[in-house]
Amino acid sequence: MQSSLLEAIESFDDWNRPWTFYPTVTQSVSVADSERFETIWSAATSADLWVTRDDLCKTADKAEIYIAEKFTELSAKAVKQVVNGAAYQLR
């Protein structure tokens, strides 16, 4: 993975406006990185991951494990950021 994508994901800190996570990341990286992020984002926001929303924390934990295993190039912080952004989008 390009370090610019990893940096864009990890550096997002505007969690007062979580809906800006996805556009902020995609707009701050190259087209190729944006396409890679789209693949990651699609997996993270998959309805299959978020079927049970009763316990958002447990569901997010499971989503983190799934994303970390599927996208091994992501750091732990990047995985957490992506899942956090997905959780806010799916609320």
Contacts in CASP RR format, 6 or more apart in sequence:
PFRMAT RR
TARGET T0000
AUTHOR 0000-0000-0000
METHOD contacts of the structure
MODEL  1
MQSSLLEAIESFDDWNRPWTFYPTVTQSVSVADSERFETIWSAATSADLW
VTRDDLCKTADKAEIYIAEKFTELSAKAVKQVVNGAAYQLR
1 36 0 8 1.000
1 73 0 8 1.000
1 74 0 8 1.000
2 29 0 8 1.000
2 30 0 8 1.000
2 32 0 8 1.000
2 33 0 8 1.000
2 36 0 8 1.000
4 28 0 8 1.000
4 29 0 8 1.000
4 30 0 8 1.000
4 33 0 8 1.000
5 25 0 8 1.000
5 29 0 8 1.000
5 33 0 8 1.000
5 36 0 8 1.000
5 37 0 8 1.000
6 73 0 8 1.000
6 74 0 8 1.000
6 75 0 8 1.000
6 78 0 8 1.000
8 24 0 8 1.000
8 25 0 8 1.000
8 28 0 8 1.000
8 29 0 8 1.000
8 33 0 8 1.000
8 37 0 8 1.000
9 25 0 8 1.000
9 37 0 8 1.000
9 74 0 8 1.000
9 78 0 8 1.000
9 81 0 8 1.000
9 82 0 8 1.000
10 75 0 8 1.000
10 77 0 8 1.000
10 78 0 8 1.000
10 81 0 8 1.000
12 21 0 8 1.000
12 24 0 8 1.000
12 25 0 8 1.000
12 81 0 8 1.000
14 20 0 8 1.000
14 21 0 8 1.000
14 24 0 8 1.000
15 84 0 8 1.000
18 84 0 8 1.000
18 85 0 8 1.000
18 88 0 8 1.000
18 89 0 8 1.000
19 88 0 8 1.000
19 89 0 8 1.000
21 81 0 8 1.000
21 84 0 8 1.000
21 85 0 8 1.000
21 88 0 8 1.000
21 89 0 8 1.000
22 41 0 8 1.000
22 85 0 8 1.000
22 89 0 8 1.000
25 37 0 8 1.000
26 34 0 8 1.000
26 37 0 8 1.000
26 38 0 8 1.000
29 37 0 8 1.000
40 67 0 8 1.000
40 71 0 8 1.000
40 74 0 8 1.000
40 82 0 8 1.000
41 82 0 8 1.000
41 86 0 8 1.000
43 49 0 8 1.000
43 66 0 8 1.000
43 67 0 8 1.000
43 70 0 8 1.000
43 71 0 8 1.000
44 63 0 8 1.000
44 67 0 8 1.000
44 82 0 8 1.000
44 83 0 8 1.000
44 85 0 8 1.000
44 86 0 8 1.000
45 86 0 8 1.000
45 89 0 8 1.000
45 90 0 8 1.000
49 59 0 8 1.000
49 62 0 8 1.000
49 63 0 8 1.000
49 66 0 8 1.000
49 86 0 8 1.000
50 59 0 8 1.000
50 63 0 8 1.000
50 86 0 8 1.000
50 87 0 8 1.000
50 90 0 8 1.000
52 59 0 8 1.000
53 59 0 8 1.000
53 90 0 8 1.000
56 87 0 8 1.000
56 91 0 8 1.000
59 87 0 8 1.000
60 83 0 8 1.000
60 84 0 8 1.000
60 87 0 8 1.000
63 83 0 8 1.000
63 86 0 8 1.000
63 87 0 8 1.000
64 79 0 8 1.000
64 80 0 8 1.000
64 83 0 8 1.000
67 74 0 8 1.000
67 79 0 8 1.000
67 82 0 8 1.000
67 83 0 8 1.000
68 74 0 8 1.000
68 76 0 8 1.000
68 79 0 8 1.000
71 79 0 8 1.000
74 82 0 8 1.000
END
